[in-house]
Amino acid sequence: MLLLNIDYIPGKNLEPLGIVKGTVVQSKNFGKDFMAGMKTLVGGEITGYTEMLNEARQIATKRMVDEAAALGADAVINIRYGSSAVMQGAAEVISYGTAVKYR
């Protein structure tokens, strides 16, 4: 599956199939959340949360691709990501784009 964050595929005629999305709400365990709290006292990257969000983006992207594949898509274009805090230590990540067939 071709994934692009532009709204066309150079040299291809596109047939749009619809908007597809993948979403996940992800959290870290208490131990990592506690260590993240300690890190805020001294500053710097909170790697536990970076890892959490990277994993969440991967899951959301896979779910979006699965939805596009179910429509018979060859690609998803104009891909975007969004995130929001659901509660302390948990975030929702959404991936969305337009599923297309191309010739």
N, C-alpha and C positions, 0 to 999 in steps of 0.2 A: 504494500500500500504506500503510495507516494503521499508524503505529508509536506505541505508548504504553507508559509504564512503570507503568501502573496495571493492576489485574487484571480490569477490566471496561470496557465501552464504554457510556456512559450512554444509556439508552433502546433498547438493542439486545439481542436474544436471541443468545447465542453458541453455536456448535458448535465445540468444541475439536478440532483436527486433530492435535495433537502438539507436542512440543518441537522447535524449530528452532534452529540455531546457525551461526555463522560464526566462523572462526578464522584467524589469520595470525601468522607469526613475522616480525618486521621488524627490520632493522638499518640503521645509518647507515654511510657510507663512512669510511675511515680518516681522511681530512682533517677531517671534522666530528667524529669521535670524539676526535681529538687536540685540537681546539679546545674540546671539551666538558671534557676533562681540564684544560686551562689555566683554564677558567672556574671550576672547583672551587677554584682557589687564591685567587680574589678574591671569590667568592660571586655570587649572583644567579641569574636564570633561565637555564637551558641551553636556548636556543631550538631548537637542532638536535634535541634529544630531545623537546621539546614538539611540534615538527612531525612527528617520526617517529611518536609515539603518536597524534596526530590523524589522520595518514594511515592508520595501522594500524586505528584504530577505524572509519574510513570503509570500508575494505576488508572488515573483519569484518562490519559492518552490511550491506553489499551482499551478501555471501555468505549471511548469514542470510535476507535478503529473497528472494534467489533460491531458497533452499531452501523458504521458505514459499510462494512463487509456484508452485513445482513441485507442491505439495500442493493448490493451488487456493484458498489463503487470501486473505481480504480484508484481514486485519490481523495484526499480531503484538503481543500484549499482555504485560505484566509483563516488559518487556525489562530485562536486566541486562548489565553489562560486567564483565569481570575481566581482570587482567593479571598476568604473572609474568616475571621475568628468566630468560632461557634461558641466556645467557652475557653476559659484559661487552659492552655495546653492542648487545645484541639483546633484544627482548621479545616475548612472545606476548600477543596480545590476543584475547579471546573475547567474542562478543556472543551472547546467547541469550534466548529467550522462548517463548511459547506461540502457535502459529499458530491462527487461528480464522476461521471464516466467520460472518457475521452477517446478521440479517434485521431 
